[in-house]
Amino acid sequence: MADASTSRHPSAAQRRVLAPLALAQFICSFAGSNMNVMINDISQDLDTTVQGVQVAITIFLLVMAALMIPGGGLTDRYGSKHCFLAGLVVYGMAPC
């Protein structure tokens, strides 16, 4: 039988965590898919080939995947909240 601490309603702390986690999931999926939709437009704007844009997208995704394991180590060392916020700041400043 379930006790009161495992009720169906999430606590306030769980609700506060949901929005940043949902945003992080959205950013990860958006970063990998938005470029593939616009490959033709990107190649025309940059005056390059579709294959060149595909190579750039592949390199971007490989670098992102390669940094996941070291990112997990940093999370263990410094805490998930600090690493998450630092990652959002770095990602947000990248186009600048």
C-alpha positions in Angstrom: 0.0 0.0 0.0 1.3 3.4 -0.9 2.1 5.9 1.8 1.3 9.7 1.7 4.8 10.6 0.3 4.1 8.7 -3.0 0.9 10.3 -3.9 -0.1 11.1 -7.5 0.4 14.8 -7.1 3.9 16.1 -7.6 5.5 18.2 -4.9 6.4 21.9 -5.5 10.1 21.0 -6.0 9.2 18.4 -8.6 7.1 20.9 -10.5 9.9 23.5 -10.5 12.3 21.0 -12.0 9.9 20.0 -14.8 10.1 23.2 -16.8 13.9 23.4 -17.1 14.1 19.6 -17.9 11.4 20.0 -20.6 13.3 23.0 -22.0 16.5 21.0 -22.1 14.9 18.2 -23.9 13.3 20.6 -26.4 16.7 22.3 -27.1 18.4 18.9 -27.7 15.8 17.6 -30.1 15.4 21.0 -31.8 19.2 21.4 -32.3 19.4 18.1 -34.1 16.3 18.4 -36.3 15.9 22.1 -37.2 19.0 22.2 -39.4 17.9 19.1 -41.4 14.6 20.7 -42.3 16.4 23.7 -43.8 19.4 22.1 -45.5 18.5 23.4 -49.0 17.9 27.0 -47.7 21.1 26.9 -45.7 23.2 25.7 -48.6 21.8 28.4 -50.8 22.3 31.1 -48.2 25.9 30.0 -47.6 26.6 29.4 -51.3 27.7 25.8 -50.6 26.6 22.3 -51.4 24.0 20.2 -49.6 26.7 17.7 -48.8 28.8 20.4 -47.1 25.9 21.4 -44.9 25.2 17.7 -44.1 28.9 17.3 -43.0 28.6 20.4 -40.8 25.4 19.0 -39.2 27.1 15.6 -38.7 30.1 17.1 -37.0 27.9 19.3 -34.8 26.0 16.2 -33.6 29.1 14.1 -33.1 30.7 16.8 -31.0 27.5 17.1 -28.9 27.4 13.3 -28.4 31.1 13.2 -27.5 30.7 15.9 -24.8 27.9 14.0 -23.1 30.2 11.6 -21.2 32.5 14.4 -19.9 29.4 16.4 -19.1 28.2 13.6 -16.9 31.5 13.7 -15.0 31.2 17.4 -14.5 27.6 17.0 -13.3 28.8 14.5 -10.7 31.6 16.8 -9.6 29.8 20.2 -9.6 26.1 19.3 -9.4 23.4 19.1 -12.1 21.9 22.5 -11.5 25.2 24.4 -11.9 26.2 22.4 -15.0 22.7 22.7 -16.5 22.7 26.5 -16.1 26.3 26.8 -17.4 25.3 24.7 -20.4 22.3 26.9 -21.2 24.4 30.0 -20.9 27.1 28.6 -23.3 24.5 27.4 -25.7 22.7 30.7 -25.6 25.8 32.7 -26.2 27.1 30.6 -29.1 25.4 32.6 -31.9 26.8 35.9 -30.5 
